[in-house]
Amino acid sequence: MTVTLDTGAAARVASLTPDESVAADQAARRVMSAGAALVDSAEWVDAARTGWSELPLGLRRPLHEFRRDSGRSGVLLLRGLPVDEAALPDTPSGAGSVQRAGSVAAAVLTMVACGLGDPAAFRPEKTGALVQDVVPVPGKEEFQGNAGSVLLTFHNENAFHPHRPDFVMLLCLRADHEKVAALRTAGIRAAMPLLSEETRAVLAAPEFVTAPPPSFGGSDGGTAPHPVIFGAPEDPDLRIDFAATKPVTDRARRAMDELGDAFERTGQSTVLAPGDLAIVDNRVTTHGRSAFQPRYDGRDRWLQRTFVLTDLRRSRGSRSGDGYVLD
């Protein structure tokens, strides 16, 4: 494992050696043989939790370090993970596509989720699947969500929700044809020095409301007014979705515009290759995607996504049967 630490607002990068990639593949296949057939079952997650401890130390160490301190960028990029490219079927193209059957990629995602905390999902979104496909869908090109292919604006995942994910994981199975579809990330740690004292004060005031994203089926059920930054003034948490968060005062609108400008100035873009896993600290960093042109020929861009909660107990009242899906 070779590790490159944050430089400016760039992601921290850790690359597996060939031997580590083989060891990770073997651990994933043990999960597939020991777990139940369905990725969403408790047996599958139990097998993945055991499999986490069997992953090579060179993979587990940077994940432990990132969980404790996600750095200036709030992004960790793991390269060289096994995804069993030779066995991949055509890229799915249906709305709501998810991974139900066991696979190497699904096992990798679930093992890493168990190392960072616990995997989690939201029942209204993709029927609560723990491993979700992020693919372009015909007719959804303009959609501000994972099914679209236009520019996807910066957002904290599920910013409207009281139990939004702590980490968002995106594993690349297949790149887009032109290799131009980039993961865009921008975080509050890099942006803070560019913000005026007045803007920081306004962003910390409850003058913003956030609606659910389109993937939850509509705009009903938005939040009460909330701040965009909160917690420690010198290192605040972040809660914003530039497509769904609306300012309720003129000064809040100006502050949100200034934050957006700071994100554009400090943001980073990364074109993911097969075997690249991007982990975004959703508490301090937003993500989005650049535009690309899908062909719908079975070889379009294909990512798989899993959410992580570091304190599963905190959402116990929202999870039936103490499972991993929030109702």
Summary of the structure (lengths in Angstrom):
residues: 327
radius of gyration: 18.9
end to end distance: 38.7
largest distance: 57.3
contacts: 1136
relative contact order: 0.20
helix: 31%
strand: 24%
